[in-house]
Amino acid sequence: MTDCFQPIEKQKRITYKTIKLLNKYSINYLIVTKSDLVADSEYTEIYNKDLAHFQITITSTKANNYEKAPAPQKRIEAVEKLQSCGFDVAV
């Protein structure tokens, strides 16, 4: 298991393509990430509410000293956006 929203996703879009395939074949998916990219509009437009489930890790602000991930506040905003779109989200 790995975070599918690594920075390289912005260029390669492998996760984007994979989600489209999972939707096409009606396969449930769980996305576990520390990235706020998960809530970017180009992704929220393709997630299937019946298939998509999300778990977003939110750490303390002190974690920014050693963790290479978006700030906790950006992750909280991503959770709020996904929830407002009606998606199943866990923290």
Secondary structure, DSSP 8 states (H G I E B T S, - for coil): ---S--TTHHHH-HHHHHHHHHHHTT--EEEEES-GGGG-HHHHTT--TTTEEEEE----GGGGGT--S--HHHHHHHHHHHHHTT-EEE-
